[in-house]
Amino acid sequence: MRKGQFAFEFVVLVSFVIIFTSIFLVIIENDYAKSQQLKHDDQINKVMRIINTEVDLAEASPGGYQRTFYLPTAIDGTVYNVSSSDNIDVIFDYNQKTYVYFLPNTTLENAKGGVLKPGSNTIYKNCTVLNSKCRVELIS
């Protein structure tokens, strides 16, 4: 066997190892990115469940019901924004992605300057006597 042939075979072998390692690392990185995205989705879903539970509780309660509930100020150390634009949906901005959730069978009105936000939120059930129609409102 000549030295030239050995050098060529060595270069080919090293090239295959580098290509295989690169492909393996890309696959691992993609799986990690997917798992992180699923983790973020799960965290946002947990916050949304808090909001849904509070709205459902207010809907099932008699008029005059008022309760303060708390949303986490950060998710996994990352600050997020939450809002309710048209009273039937909740919008999360987290990790450069927007999540939109719809509130089933109810509206969440922003009354007295109340807005949905991370931290302390107060929900109130306001019922008018004349038409006995009730609204769930955020008051702070």
ROMAR-23112 format. One record per residue (C-alpha): residue in one letter; chain; x, y, z. Coordinates in nm, 3 decimals. Layout:
REM ROMAR-23112
<node><res>A</res><chain>A</chain><xx>X</xx><yy>Y</yy><zz>Z</zz></node>
...
REM end
This chain:
REM ROMAR-23112
<node><res>M</res><chain>A</chain><xx>0.000</xx><yy>0.000</yy><zz>0.000</zz></node>
<node><res>R</res><chain>A</chain><xx>0.135</xx><yy>0.339</yy><zz>-0.093</zz></node>
<node><res>K</res><chain>A</chain><xx>0.143</xx><yy>0.644</yy><zz>0.134</zz></node>
<node><res>G</res><chain>A</chain><xx>-0.073</xx><yy>0.841</yy><zz>-0.108</zz></node>
<node><res>Q</res><chain>A</chain><xx>-0.350</xx><yy>0.584</yy><zz>-0.102</zz></node>
<node><res>F</res><chain>A</chain><xx>-0.342</xx><yy>0.568</yy><zz>0.279</zz></node>
<node><res>A</res><chain>A</chain><xx>-0.366</xx><yy>0.949</yy><zz>0.306</zz></node>
<node><res>F</res><chain>A</chain><xx>-0.661</xx><yy>0.954</yy><zz>0.065</zz></node>
<node><res>E</res><chain>A</chain><xx>-0.846</xx><yy>0.682</yy><zz>0.258</zz></node>
<node><res>F</res><chain>A</chain><xx>-0.780</xx><yy>0.865</yy><zz>0.584</zz></node>
<node><res>V</res><chain>A</chain><xx>-0.923</xx><yy>1.192</yy><zz>0.444</zz></node>
<node><res>V</res><chain>A</chain><xx>-1.232</xx><yy>1.009</yy><zz>0.313</zz></node>
<node><res>L</res><chain>A</chain><xx>-1.285</xx><yy>0.839</yy><zz>0.649</zz></node>
<node><res>V</res><chain>A</chain><xx>-1.248</xx><yy>1.163</yy><zz>0.844</zz></node>
<node><res>S</res><chain>A</chain><xx>-1.490</xx><yy>1.334</yy><zz>0.601</zz></node>
<node><res>F</res><chain>A</chain><xx>-1.754</xx><yy>1.067</yy><zz>0.662</zz></node>
<node><res>V</res><chain>A</chain><xx>-1.711</xx><yy>1.099</yy><zz>1.039</zz></node>
<node><res>I</res><chain>A</chain><xx>-1.751</xx><yy>1.479</yy><zz>1.021</zz></node>
<node><res>I</res><chain>A</chain><xx>-2.061</xx><yy>1.452</yy><zz>0.800</zz></node>
<node><res>F</res><chain>A</chain><xx>-2.218</xx><yy>1.188</yy><zz>1.025</zz></node>
<node><res>T</res><chain>A</chain><xx>-2.144</xx><yy>1.395</yy><zz>1.338</zz></node>
<node><res>S</res><chain>A</chain><xx>-2.287</xx><yy>1.709</yy><zz>1.179</zz></node>
<node><res>I</res><chain>A</chain><xx>-2.610</xx><yy>1.534</yy><zz>1.080</zz></node>
<node><res>F</res><chain>A</chain><xx>-2.638</xx><yy>1.382</yy><zz>1.428</zz></node>
<node><res>L</res><chain>A</chain><xx>-2.593</xx><yy>1.724</yy><zz>1.595</zz></node>
<node><res>V</res><chain>A</chain><xx>-2.854</xx><yy>1.887</yy><zz>1.369</zz></node>
<node><res>I</res><chain>A</chain><xx>-3.107</xx><yy>1.616</yy><zz>1.456</zz></node>
<node><res>I</res><chain>A</chain><xx>-3.035</xx><yy>1.654</yy><zz>1.830</zz></node>
<node><res>E</res><chain>A</chain><xx>-3.067</xx><yy>2.035</yy><zz>1.810</zz></node>
<node><res>N</res><chain>A</chain><xx>-3.402</xx><yy>2.010</yy><zz>1.627</zz></node>
<node><res>D</res><chain>A</chain><xx>-3.538</xx><yy>1.768</yy><zz>1.889</zz></node>
<node><res>Y</res><chain>A</chain><xx>-3.421</xx><yy>2.001</yy><zz>2.167</zz></node>
<node><res>A</res><chain>A</chain><xx>-3.587</xx><yy>2.301</yy><zz>2.000</zz></node>
<node><res>K</res><chain>A</chain><xx>-3.914</xx><yy>2.108</yy><zz>1.964</zz></node>
<node><res>S</res><chain>A</chain><xx>-3.906</xx><yy>2.000</yy><zz>2.327</zz></node>
<node><res>Q</res><chain>A</chain><xx>-3.844</xx><yy>2.360</yy><zz>2.438</zz></node>
<node><res>Q</res><chain>A</chain><xx>-4.138</xx><yy>2.481</yy><zz>2.227</zz></node>
<node><res>L</res><chain>A</chain><xx>-4.364</xx><yy>2.215</yy><zz>2.379</zz></node>
<node><res>K</res><chain>A</chain><xx>-4.250</xx><yy>2.324</yy><zz>2.726</zz></node>
<node><res>H</res><chain>A</chain><xx>-4.333</xx><yy>2.689</yy><zz>2.646</zz></node>
<node><res>D</res><chain>A</chain><xx>-4.673</xx><yy>2.590</yy><zz>2.506</zz></node>
<node><res>D</res><chain>A</chain><xx>-4.745</xx><yy>2.392</yy><zz>2.823</zz></node>
<node><res>Q</res><chain>A</chain><xx>-4.651</xx><yy>2.688</yy><zz>3.044</zz></node>
<node><res>I</res><chain>A</chain><xx>-4.879</xx><yy>2.924</yy><zz>2.850</zz></node>
<node><res>N</res><chain>A</chain><xx>-5.159</xx><yy>2.666</yy><zz>2.869</zz></node>
<node><res>K</res><chain>A</chain><xx>-5.120</xx><yy>2.656</yy><zz>3.249</zz></node>
<node><res>V</res><chain>A</chain><xx>-5.161</xx><yy>3.034</yy><zz>3.270</zz></node>
<node><res>M</res><chain>A</chain><xx>-5.461</xx><yy>3.017</yy><zz>3.038</zz></node>
<node><res>R</res><chain>A</chain><xx>-5.618</xx><yy>2.750</yy><zz>3.261</zz></node>
<node><res>I</res><chain>A</chain><xx>-5.589</xx><yy>2.992</yy><zz>3.555</zz></node>
<node><res>I</res><chain>A</chain><xx>-5.776</xx><yy>3.257</yy><zz>3.356</zz></node>
<node><res>N</res><chain>A</chain><xx>-6.041</xx><yy>3.008</yy><zz>3.237</zz></node>
<node><res>T</res><chain>A</chain><xx>-6.094</xx><yy>2.880</yy><zz>3.591</zz></node>
<node><res>E</res><chain>A</chain><xx>-6.139</xx><yy>3.231</yy><zz>3.728</zz></node>
<node><res>V</res><chain>A</chain><xx>-6.383</xx><yy>3.331</yy><zz>3.452</zz></node>
<node><res>D</res><chain>A</chain><xx>-6.582</xx><yy>3.007</yy><zz>3.495</zz></node>
<node><res>L</res><chain>A</chain><xx>-6.593</xx><yy>3.058</yy><zz>3.870</zz></node>
<node><res>A</res><chain>A</chain><xx>-6.721</xx><yy>3.414</yy><zz>3.826</zz></node>
<node><res>E</res><chain>A</chain><xx>-6.981</xx><yy>3.300</yy><zz>3.572</zz></node>
<node><res>A</res><chain>A</chain><xx>-7.114</xx><yy>3.036</yy><zz>3.814</zz></node>
<node><res>S</res><chain>A</chain><xx>-7.125</xx><yy>3.276</yy><zz>4.110</zz></node>
<node><res>P</res><chain>A</chain><xx>-7.405</xx><yy>3.517</yy><zz>4.204</zz></node>
<node><res>G</res><chain>A</chain><xx>-7.393</xx><yy>3.886</yy><zz>4.113</zz></node>
<node><res>G</res><chain>A</chain><xx>-7.151</xx><yy>4.095</yy><zz>4.316</zz></node>
<node><res>Y</res><chain>A</chain><xx>-6.888</xx><yy>3.820</yy><zz>4.316</zz></node>
<node><res>Q</res><chain>A</chain><xx>-6.538</xx><yy>3.965</yy><zz>4.334</zz></node>
<node><res>R</res><chain>A</chain><xx>-6.203</xx><yy>3.790</yy><zz>4.357</zz></node>
<node><res>T</res><chain>A</chain><xx>-5.839</xx><yy>3.876</yy><zz>4.312</zz></node>
<node><res>F</res><chain>A</chain><xx>-5.628</xx><yy>3.618</yy><zz>4.131</zz></node>
<node><res>Y</res><chain>A</chain><xx>-5.266</xx><yy>3.614</yy><zz>4.033</zz></node>
<node><res>L</res><chain>A</chain><xx>-5.092</xx><yy>3.532</yy><zz>3.708</zz></node>
<node><res>P</res><chain>A</chain><xx>-4.719</xx><yy>3.460</yy><zz>3.719</zz></node>
<node><res>T</res><chain>A</chain><xx>-4.505</xx><yy>3.763</yy><zz>3.633</zz></node>
<node><res>A</res><chain>A</chain><xx>-4.262</xx><yy>3.550</yy><zz>3.432</zz></node>
<node><res>I</res><chain>A</chain><xx>-4.257</xx><yy>3.206</yy><zz>3.276</zz></node>
<node><res>D</res><chain>A</chain><xx>-3.927</xx><yy>3.020</yy><zz>3.318</zz></node>
<node><res>G</res><chain>A</chain><xx>-3.762</xx><yy>3.354</yy><zz>3.394</zz></node>
<node><res>T</res><chain>A</chain><xx>-3.893</xx><yy>3.518</yy><zz>3.076</zz></node>
<node><res>V</res><chain>A</chain><xx>-4.135</xx><yy>3.810</yy><zz>3.098</zz></node>
<node><res>Y</res><chain>A</chain><xx>-4.453</xx><yy>3.778</yy><zz>2.891</zz></node>
<node><res>N</res><chain>A</chain><xx>-4.745</xx><yy>4.004</yy><zz>2.803</zz></node>
<node><res>V</res><chain>A</chain><xx>-5.110</xx><yy>3.905</yy><zz>2.828</zz></node>
<node><res>S</res><chain>A</chain><xx>-5.410</xx><yy>4.105</yy><zz>2.714</zz></node>
<node><res>S</res><chain>A</chain><xx>-5.772</xx><yy>4.074</yy><zz>2.612</zz></node>
<node><res>S</res><chain>A</chain><xx>-5.839</xx><yy>4.276</yy><zz>2.300</zz></node>
<node><res>D</res><chain>A</chain><xx>-6.205</xx><yy>4.224</yy><zz>2.215</zz></node>
<node><res>N</res><chain>A</chain><xx>-6.331</xx><yy>4.064</yy><zz>2.538</zz></node>
<node><res>I</res><chain>A</chain><xx>-6.362</xx><yy>3.717</yy><zz>2.390</zz></node>
<node><res>D</res><chain>A</chain><xx>-5.998</xx><yy>3.625</yy><zz>2.342</zz></node>
<node><res>V</res><chain>A</chain><xx>-5.681</xx><yy>3.627</yy><zz>2.546</zz></node>
<node><res>I</res><chain>A</chain><xx>-5.353</xx><yy>3.708</yy><zz>2.373</zz></node>
<node><res>F</res><chain>A</chain><xx>-5.011</xx><yy>3.604</yy><zz>2.507</zz></node>
<node><res>D</res><chain>A</chain><xx>-4.683</xx><yy>3.740</yy><zz>2.373</zz></node>
<node><res>Y</res><chain>A</chain><xx>-4.403</xx><yy>3.513</yy><zz>2.492</zz></node>
<node><res>N</res><chain>A</chain><xx>-4.061</xx><yy>3.428</yy><zz>2.349</zz></node>
<node><res>Q</res><chain>A</chain><xx>-4.126</xx><yy>3.622</yy><zz>2.027</zz></node>
<node><res>K</res><chain>A</chain><xx>-4.442</xx><yy>3.421</yy><zz>1.961</zz></node>
<node><res>T</res><chain>A</chain><xx>-4.808</xx><yy>3.516</yy><zz>1.993</zz></node>
<node><res>Y</res><chain>A</chain><xx>-5.066</xx><yy>3.275</yy><zz>2.136</zz></node>
<node><res>V</res><chain>A</chain><xx>-5.440</xx><yy>3.348</yy><zz>2.102</zz></node>
<node><res>Y</res><chain>A</chain><xx>-5.700</xx><yy>3.169</yy><zz>2.313</zz></node>
<node><res>F</res><chain>A</chain><xx>-6.074</xx><yy>3.218</yy><zz>2.295</zz></node>
<node><res>L</res><chain>A</chain><xx>-6.292</xx><yy>3.231</yy><zz>2.604</zz></node>
<node><res>P</res><chain>A</chain><xx>-6.576</xx><yy>2.985</yy><zz>2.551</zz></node>
<node><res>N</res><chain>A</chain><xx>-6.932</xx><yy>3.104</yy><zz>2.613</zz></node>
<node><res>T</res><chain>A</chain><xx>-6.837</xx><yy>3.427</yy><zz>2.790</zz></node>
<node><res>T</res><chain>A</chain><xx>-6.689</xx><yy>3.771</yy><zz>2.755</zz></node>
<node><res>L</res><chain>A</chain><xx>-6.434</xx><yy>3.926</yy><zz>2.986</zz></node>
<node><res>E</res><chain>A</chain><xx>-6.496</xx><yy>4.299</yy><zz>2.988</zz></node>
<node><res>N</res><chain>A</chain><xx>-6.247</xx><yy>4.562</yy><zz>3.091</zz></node>
<node><res>A</res><chain>A</chain><xx>-6.433</xx><yy>4.787</yy><zz>3.333</zz></node>
<node><res>K</res><chain>A</chain><xx>-6.306</xx><yy>5.071</yy><zz>3.552</zz></node>
<node><res>G</res><chain>A</chain><xx>-5.967</xx><yy>5.065</yy><zz>3.379</zz></node>
<node><res>G</res><chain>A</chain><xx>-5.914</xx><yy>4.698</yy><zz>3.446</zz></node>
<node><res>V</res><chain>A</chain><xx>-5.686</xx><yy>4.510</yy><zz>3.210</zz></node>
<node><res>L</res><chain>A</chain><xx>-5.563</xx><yy>4.153</yy><zz>3.212</zz></node>
<node><res>K</res><chain>A</chain><xx>-5.196</xx><yy>4.149</yy><zz>3.307</zz></node>
<node><res>P</res><chain>A</chain><xx>-4.928</xx><yy>3.939</yy><zz>3.475</zz></node>
<node><res>G</res><chain>A</chain><xx>-4.949</xx><yy>3.975</yy><zz>3.852</zz></node>
<node><res>S</res><chain>A</chain><xx>-5.262</xx><yy>4.075</yy><zz>4.042</zz></node>
<node><res>N</res><chain>A</chain><xx>-5.600</xx><yy>4.082</yy><zz>3.861</zz></node>
<node><res>T</res><chain>A</chain><xx>-5.944</xx><yy>4.139</yy><zz>4.012</zz></node>
<node><res>I</res><chain>A</chain><xx>-6.250</xx><yy>3.985</yy><zz>3.850</zz></node>
<node><res>Y</res><chain>A</chain><xx>-6.603</xx><yy>4.100</yy><zz>3.928</zz></node>
<node><res>K</res><chain>A</chain><xx>-6.948</xx><yy>3.978</yy><zz>3.829</zz></node>
<node><res>N</res><chain>A</chain><xx>-7.176</xx><yy>4.273</yy><zz>3.762</zz></node>
<node><res>C</res><chain>A</chain><xx>-7.550</xx><yy>4.210</yy><zz>3.732</zz></node>
<node><res>T</res><chain>A</chain><xx>-7.810</xx><yy>4.472</yy><zz>3.649</zz></node>
<node><res>V</res><chain>A</chain><xx>-8.141</xx><yy>4.442</yy><zz>3.828</zz></node>
<node><res>L</res><chain>A</chain><xx>-8.358</xx><yy>4.556</yy><zz>3.538</zz></node>
<node><res>N</res><chain>A</chain><xx>-8.271</xx><yy>4.292</yy><zz>3.281</zz></node>
<node><res>S</res><chain>A</chain><xx>-8.088</xx><yy>4.051</yy><zz>3.510</zz></node>
<node><res>K</res><chain>A</chain><xx>-7.803</xx><yy>4.028</yy><zz>3.258</zz></node>
<node><res>C</res><chain>A</chain><xx>-7.466</xx><yy>3.966</yy><zz>3.415</zz></node>
<node><res>R</res><chain>A</chain><xx>-7.118</xx><yy>4.055</yy><zz>3.291</zz></node>
<node><res>V</res><chain>A</chain><xx>-6.780</xx><yy>3.932</yy><zz>3.407</zz></node>
<node><res>E</res><chain>A</chain><xx>-6.546</xx><yy>4.229</yy><zz>3.434</zz></node>
<node><res>L</res><chain>A</chain><xx>-6.184</xx><yy>4.294</yy><zz>3.513</zz></node>
<node><res>I</res><chain>A</chain><xx>-6.171</xx><yy>4.588</yy><zz>3.753</zz></node>
<node><res>S</res><chain>A</chain><xx>-5.798</xx><yy>4.609</yy><zz>3.825</zz></node>
REM end
